[in-house]
Amino acid sequence: MQIGMVGLGRMGGNMVRRLLKDGHDCVVFDVNQENVTALVKEGATGATSPDDLVSKLAKPRAIWLMLPAAITPKIARDFAAKLERGDAIIDGGNSYYRDAIDLAGEFAKNGIDYIDAGTSGGVWGLERGYSLMIGGAEDAVTRLDPIFASLAPGAGQNIANDPVTGTAPKGYLRCGPAGAGHFVKMVHNGIEYGVMAAYAEGLNILKSADAGMREREVDAETAPLATPQYYQFDIDLPAVTEVWRHGSVIGSWLLDLTAEALRGDPDLDGYDGRVSDSGEGRWTLQAAVETGVPAPVLSSALFERFSSRGEAEFSGKVLSAMRHAFGGHQEKTK
């Protein structure tokens, strides 16, 4: 099947490679021409501009966007203006689900399908496949099934559709109408924040269960150990995360990646602990508030990311000031 791919970064480029491997015809465009040139050498058809890409696609055309959420609506509208009834635009980025709903309604007036395909797999997707959470008109999603099937983890495997969950065992699923795909992916990423935070907090407890190390690194007044005899451990975190990977109920791909990171850098000296967020966690909490659903774990995980970037520094100063004011406690120097 033929498809246009716009945005050839870490995920987009590897998605093209996976599609090429499965025999699809990919027409590719990126503002960085080097990315286009690299994929042309691997069998893709290069385009020099959005107009050139559209001209090289046979009708009905399908264009997949792998772009930052902030610019996706504009680029989608630019492409929609060049397309015709029966064509489709697929957004595989981490876009806001409400934008997908709005764009789908806007483009439907001209008979153009807008499909939101939440895509999970990261830099490992080329090898492992991409989990796809799809929203859009059923007939349009069905027409593009060969593309979704090739990108998904079940590509090349003889996996039958499940009577209840359909294509889900293959690693892709139409979750509902426009917006449903990005909504499911949004919550998926909110859960990801929580799982990552749980691993991080648990490993920090293990690392801190060494009374001797704490005496050297932690101020005794602010973090006393009343029973140091019960914290005489020097736990090998790389070994622990490795054993958890084998038969443990908390095993996961995230744990696999954590174990690998600790194996190469046990103290994680190569990282400064500043954790960014790309929006999905915030949108998930907004949905939780608006639907009245409690989400304390996900909210805590998001706010911890804010703290990691120094956003809690002033509140810490306020606490220090109050403590000094009411009790005369002197602030400890670092």
Stockholm file with secondary structure:
# STOCKHOLM 1.0

chainA/1-334         MQIGMVGLGRMGGNMVRRLLKDGHDCVVFDVNQENVTALVKEGATGATSPDDLVSKLAKPRAIWLMLPAAITPKIARDFAAKLERGDAIIDGGNSYYRDAIDLAGEFAKNGIDYIDAGTSGGVWGLERGYSLMIGGAEDAVTRLDPIFASLAPGAGQNIANDPVTGTAPKGYLRCGPAGAGHFVKMVHNGIEYGVMAAYAEGLNILKSADAGMREREVDAETAPLATPQYYQFDIDLPAVTEVWRHGSVIGSWLLDLTAEALRGDPDLDGYDGRVSDSGEGRWTLQAAVETGVPAPVLSSALFERFSSRGEAEFSGKVLSAMRHAFGGHQEKTK
#=GR chainA/1-334 SS CEEEEECCSHHHHHHHHHHHHTTCEEEEECSSHHHHHHHHTTTCEECSSHHHHHHTSCSSCEEEECCCTTTHHHHHHHHHTTCCTTCEEEECSCCCHHHHHHHHHHHHTTTCEEEEEEEECGGGHHHHCCEEEEESCHHHHHHTHHHHHHHSTTTTSCCCCBTTTBTGGGTEEEEESTTHHHHHHHHHHHHHHHHHHHHHHHHHHHHHCBHHHHHHHSCTTTSCCSCGGGCBCCCCHHHHHHHHTTTCTTCCHHHHHHHHHHHHCTTCTTCCCCCCCCSHHHHHHHHHHHHTCCCHHHHHHHHHHHHHTTTTHHHHHHHHHHHHHHHCCCCCCC
#=GC SS_cons         CEEEEECCSHHHHHHHHHHHHTTCEEEEECSSHHHHHHHHTTTCEECSSHHHHHHTSCSSCEEEECCCTTTHHHHHHHHHTTCCTTCEEEECSCCCHHHHHHHHHHHHTTTCEEEEEEEECGGGHHHHCCEEEEESCHHHHHHTHHHHHHHSTTTTSCCCCBTTTBTGGGTEEEEESTTHHHHHHHHHHHHHHHHHHHHHHHHHHHHHCBHHHHHHHSCTTTSCCSCGGGCBCCCCHHHHHHHHTTTCTTCCHHHHHHHHHHHHCTTCTTCCCCCCCCSHHHHHHHHHHHHTCCCHHHHHHHHHHHHHTTTTHHHHHHHHHHHHHHHCCCCCCC
//
